[in-house]
Amino acid sequence: MTPIVPVTVLTGFLGSGKTTLLNHILNDSKHGMRFAVIENEFGEVGIDEKVLSENVDEEIVEVMNGCICCTVRGDLVEALKKLYKRVEQFNGIIIETTGLADPAPVVQTFFIDEDIQKKYRLDSVITVVDAKHILSRLKEKKPEGVENESVEQVVFADKILLNKVDLVDGNTLKKIETELRALNPTAPILQTQQSQVNVKEVLNVNAFDLKRVLEFDPGFLDGDQEHQHDLSIASVGVKTCDEVNMELLQRWIQRLITDEGANLYRYKGVIAVKGIEEKFVFQGVGMLFSGGFHGRWRAREVRESRFIFIGRNLDKQSLIAGFEACAANRKLRFAVGDTVLANVGRWKEGVILAQWDLGNAYRIELNDRQKSNVWAPIDADQYVRAVEV
């Protein structure tokens, strides 16, 4: 008998917490299931697959450089058919859409393509909502003929994860739930932080209801509906084998957030920092930024840095130039053993002990009684300079 594979679709606007939820599901051993994961990123540089594959042993397929609901929809069908050839290796499929996807065309795939219908069952559409930004996203005005993706994602949800509830107060939460209920009266709303939820609430729940969908979208099964994106929203991706100076990267990101935060819907990266064996993984939404070191670079893994921005009216060349300026590819001025002056509030003489120590350009031993160690994050006169002869 041909097995019917359950499919869970994870959707939600950029930065809502979809990948965090996916990681939570994949790292939870209690459900006892093995998944194939289909990742879709809006841009030419993939980030999430780099993070996910570090933590889990699941089959991960990336559908790249386009929105899964339109330009690469055919790739989704192809990926599903190829995965089915190895159906004995997994118990279910999770599709994480880009934050700019309208779920409707993705869902249509499981009812219009006869071959897919025979092999897969749409179990549920789980929409992750960012409590900090959802009210403004729902009210955002779009160009004529362009759908509001956040609205569509809420409307199509079988379950809604109201995430990041710790970032708003109780009154705001009530207002959000009222807005969500107005759009989707039937979907259960689960309040979460860091996308932490009982996995049993979102997997194998048999929640998708075609009858409900047809009630608010009678033409759903026609298959010829077009989804138009807001053309002012675009992605800029950067990938380089140059290692990065951590201090320069942090300064640049801070300037970027200050100057362009309102236009940055989503940004994330996996960075190879000079002098550090762990990957620096960071992400942000608008003015909110977080990051940290996660997992060592493996022996045969290419130490490369990837960064993607998604936002409105982005200056591609400026972003690429800014990121590339953080590279730690310039030869350092001082060698180990050189005597230098270090800025520790005042200038003190010391000796270079190491280059690129803990992500810093220099580690310096001061010529004091304690033989104190200090670090110069950048090879610049602001931090370290030659001794005047």
Secondary structure, 3 states (H helix, E strand, C coil): CCCCEEEEEEECCCCCCHHHHHHHHHHCCCCCCCEEEEEECCCCCCCHHHHHHHHCCCEEEEECCCCCCCCCHHHHHHHHHHHHCCHHHCCEEEEECCCCCCHHHHHHHHHHCHHHHHHEEEEEEEEEEECCCHHHHHHCCCCCCCCCHHHHHHHCCCEEEEECHHHCCHHHHHHHHHHHHHHCCCCCEEECCCCCCCHHHCCCCCCCCHHHHHHHCCCHHHCCCCCCCCCCEEEEEEEECCCECHHHHHHHHHHHHHHHHHHEEEEEEEEEECCCCEEEEEEEECCEEEEEEEEECCCCCCCCEEEEEEEECCCHHHHHHHHHCCECCCCCCCCCCCEEEEECCCEEEEEEEEEEECCEEEEEEECCCCCCEEEECCCCCCCEEECCC
